Amino acid sequence: AFFDQNGNVYESQDVVLDDKPETVVTYDGSKGPRAIFLNYQDEAFIKVRLDEFSINFFKEKLSSIQDELTKSMIWRALYDMVRDGMLSTYKFVQVAAENICKEESETTLNNILYFSGIATRNFAPKVLRDNYLYPMLFDEVLKALLATDKSKTNRVLMLKDNLIDFASVGPQRGIDNIAKLVAWIDGKDPQLKDFELTNEERWNIVREIHRYEKLTDVQKKAYFLKVADIDSSDLMKRNEMACEAMLAKGALREKGWKSFLDPENKTSLHMIGEAMSGYRRSPYYTESDEKLFFDSVTEVFKTRDAGFAKKFFNTLMPTGDNLAYYATRLEELKQNAKELNNAQFIKAVGEAIDDNERARKGYLCVANDLLSLFHGIHL
């Protein structure tokens, strides 16, 4: 499909792919297409790559495209390029940030926010994520929320949820959007005070507060109790497990880890999973905790049931920036899994190796962005 300067498809061309690495298509470009998109109308099962000129055009005009399927496919193609290390997460987020406020379709907006979240979490280092990517998304989601009619309840809920997800602290640039969440839950933020929080949103903010280093543990516990007074449901109990694990340090943290490995622990798997999640997301999480995971996981697959082993691996597998270390340890686990002849363990390790390799490619892809953005700043 060929797009004009307004983002409209003025012509499409059918192409039959040759059974060889490259199919050459001849086209008269006298009409000056501003962008080209392959697999228009999703007629083939292929991955689509976008050229630099088309990406730059869609950055400005993607929200103007009327056809929902085409827009959805373009966003998917952009995300796939990030996932495959062919487009930097920074450039992807720039495109997303440019289109969040412009996008009228809730379905497409949800796709933008979903792909932005995954790309930012999985394919960019923490320093870039917290100082640039999350703040760019946070600012645009906030603008979109403030401009949304409150009668559009689904859109408001979507934007509120993502505003919380994209809040970060980036010390290198003086970013602190967690402080805005704190003011929101206190009812003191001038922009957000009229947007009522659901219980789930309150709990999500409480979890962010428990990772926030500018509040004391006493203050963090006070926020937990404040929301617990409003909501005493199972949601409260789940968050209690996570929040306690986030605050645990020293002997209490060691005790929590041992409880995960204790076969006599009668806590439900669901609740143990919440505690594991809090443990890994704790501000006290260090490289020593990463080593504990790799040292323990083989024994878990050897001695525990499949459900527990899966929960242990998926929840506690490290997701930080220490990619070279993860690669080395995962290769060790790959050999252990083969020796155990445990299909579930083999699959879990194989997927983690793939994820780690994609993260490595993503980090390499943003290297130039990092050099440009943080020039002269000690990281």
Helices and strands as residue ranges (DSSP letters): E 2-3, E 9-11, G 29-31, E 35-36, H 52-61, G 62-64, H 68-83, H 89-100, H 106-122, H 126-128, I 129-133, H 134-146, H 153-165, E 169-170, G 171-173, E 175-176, H 178-185, H 199-210, H 217-228, H 234-247, H 251-261, H 269-280, H 287-303, H 306-316, H 323-340, H 343-365, H 367-373
